[in-house]
Amino acid sequence: MQQIAFCMQFLLGESPYRAQRLAKRWQHSMREISACWRRASLMSLNDALNESRDYQSEDLNRLAAFLRTTSTGIVLTGIHMGDYLQALFRILVDLPRRRVCIARRKPPSEQERQVFQKLTQCGFSIRVIRTGEPTAALRIYRNLRRGSVVVALYDLPCFFGETMPVQIFGKELHWVKGPVQMAARAGALIVPFVAFRENGPRCALHRVAAATGRENPVQESVQGLAALAETYICRFPEQWLHWHLVPEMLDTTLRRQ
């Protein structure tokens, strides 16, 4: 708790008292989300589909309509905020594409496996690609060129992949560049999503052009994603789940393990 409060004080410029209160709310949010995931893992497919409808997202219909007009691959990327697993399930079940790759360095958690299993029951072809494997980049590239949706989150330090420096709240953090690199190599579109609670569960989607054709396309896109994350973390600081990783995001001397 003390470390979380310090990170909030450092990044957000909050007073010690305010940072302590936010840290307590963050701890409560973590418990709530863990309980949601445990409950979701026990749900039937129909119950999971019904609960996912609670997520409000005006952007989802527009994205689904857009995907019906193009065969371009999609990198669906986001930050670890709110009940992002249920939001991801909500987004995918309404999309017209059924080929989905999950790009991640570590094995899926039990909660994630449950979500993937329910997506499979909905007719999806789900593949988990471990990004540390030698052929991972090629497999992701091929899937994006075939028009698949690749899911990869980006608010991660160097233990999870190569990073780039980004400015967030006036401080330099180091976040993985993998999701943007995937899109740049395959000419895919980057679609960031953010899950949060505001008068009920909500999910915001933003469409970003492929990271090509600019002087420093990957750097610019990674910074653009960081700026988007900053907007939502500023509004809902207690809902960002990765405050405990801020020290690793700050420390440039760390190396991947």
N, C-alpha and C positions, 0 to 999 in steps of 0.2 A: 504493500500500500504506500509506504513512504517513497519508494522508487517511482511509482506511478505518479504520485503527487509532484515529485521533483520534475519529472519529465513534462508534466502539464504546465508547471510553473515556468520551466525553461523555454518550451516551444510557444506557449500561448501568451506568455507574459503575465500570467495570473499572480495574484498575491498568494502567499503561503496558505492563508485561511481559505480562500476560494479554491485553490488547487486541492486542498484536503477534502473539501466538500465534493468536488468533481470526481476525485479518486474514489470516494465512497459510492457515488452514483455509478461510476464505471464498474466497480466490483459487483454492484447489484445487477447491472446490465449483463455482466458475464454469467451470473447465476441464472438469470432469466433465459438467456439464449441457450445455455446448456440444458435447462429444463425443456425448452422448446424442441431441441434436437432429440432429446431422449423420448419425448412424447411422439414426435414425428416418426421416429424409428419403429414405433409400435403400431402406427396407423396402417389401415388398409389403403390400397391404391385409391379407392373412391373417396375415402376420408381426406387423404392427402391432396387430391385434386380439388375437393370442395374447400379445404382450408386455404389452398393457394389462391383461390379467387378473392380472398380478403385483401390481397395486395392490390393497391391502386396504382396504376401506371398508364397515363394517357399516351405515353410514347410507344407502348408495346404494339398497339394496332398499326401504328405508322411503320414501325420496323418490320412487322410481319408482311405488310403490304409491299414495302420496298423489296424485301427478299424474294417476293414472287416475280419481280421484274428483272432480277439479275442472278447470275450463277457465280458471282465473285465470292471467294472465301471470306469468312468472318472470324475475327479474333474477338471473342466476348471476354472482356477483362474488367476487373473491378478491385475494390479494396475489401479488407476484412472488416466490414461494418454491419451492425445490426444482424438480423437473421439472414445473412447473405446466401446460405444454402437453400432456404425455402424460396427466397427471391429468385435464385438461379433456376430452381425447379419451375417456378411460375413463368419465367421468361421462356424457357425451352419448350414447355408443353404447348405453347401457343404459336411457336414458329413453324413455318412450312417445311423446314429441313429436318431430317431425321438422322443424319450422320454427325456425331459429336465426338470430339476428342478432348480429353481432360489432360492438360499438360501440367505436371507437377513433379517436384523433386522427390518428395517423400511418398511412401505408400498412402493410399486413402485411409482416412479414419473410418471407424465403424459407422458413424453417422453419414459420412459421405458415401460409403458403399450402399447404405440403405436408399439414399436418394438416387444413385445410379441404377440400382435394381428396379426402382419404381419407374424410372425413365425407360428402361428396357421393356418393362411390361406395357408401356405406352407405345411401343413400336420403334424405339430409338435403337440405333447401333452405337453403343458406347465403348470407346477405347480409352484406356488410361495409358498415357505415354510418359514414362519416367525421364525427365529432362537430363538426368545425369548419364544416361546410357549413350554409347557411341553413335547409334543410328537415330537418335531422337530428333535431331534437327531435320534430317532428310525425311523422316516419316511425317513430321508436322508439315513440312513444305508440300509434300505430295498430297496430303489430305486437304490443305487449304487450296491447292490448285484444282482439286476435284470439287470444290465448293462446300467443303465441310465447315462446321462451326467448331472452332478450337477455343476452349475455356482455359484462361490462365490469369491468375491474380498478380498484382504488381506492387503492392505495398510491402515489399520483402527485402531484407538485407542480404549481404553477400553469401551467407550460408546457403542460399537458394538459387544462386546463379550470378553471372556477371552483372555488376551494377554500374550506374552512372550517377554523378552528383546532380541533385535537384535542389532548387530553392523552395522551401516551404516554411511559412511563418517567419521569413527573413533568416532562416538558418539553413545550412547545407546538410542535407541527408543523402544517403546513398541507397537508391532503390533499383531493383532488377530491371534490366532493359529487355529481357527475353520476349515479353508479349509484343513489344513494338518491333523488335527485330524479326519475329515470325511474320508479322504483317508486311514489313518492308521487303523481305526476301520473296514473298509469294504474291505481292501486289494485292494483298487482302485489305479489307476494311477493318478498322478498329472501332469497336462498339463498347464504350465503357458503361458499366452499370453501378449504381450505388443503392444499397438497401438501408432504410432507416425507419424510425417510428415517429410519426407526427400526426396525431389524431388517427391512430391506427397504422398498420404496416403499409409502407410505401416503397416504390422502386422507381428510380429515375434512370432513363437511358439517354445516352448521348452518342450521336454518330460522328465519327472522325474519319477524314479521308485517309487513304493509304499513305504510309510514311515514305513517299518517294518524291523526287523532283525538286527538293529544296537543298540548300547548301549543307545543312546538318540535320537531315530529316529525322534520324533516330533521336538525337539529343532534343530537338524541338518537340517531338511527340511525347517523349518521356516527361519533359518539363510540363507540357500541356496536361498530361494525365495527373501530374503532381498538383498542378494548380486546381484542377477539378476536385481532387481529393481534399485539398486544403479548404475549399468552399464548404464541403459537407462536414469535415472535422471541426471547423470553426462553429458551424451551426449546432452540431450534435457531438461535442467532444467526448461525452461519456459513452457514446455508442461505437466509437472506433475501438476495435478489439486488440490492436497491436501496439498499444502504448508501452507494453513491457519490452518491445523490441527496439524502442527508440535508441537505447545506448549502442546496440549493434549497428543501427542505421547511421549513427554519428561517427563510429570508430572506423577509420580508413585502414587501420593496421590489421584488422581481422581478416582471416582467410577462410575460404569455404572448407568444410569438413565433410 
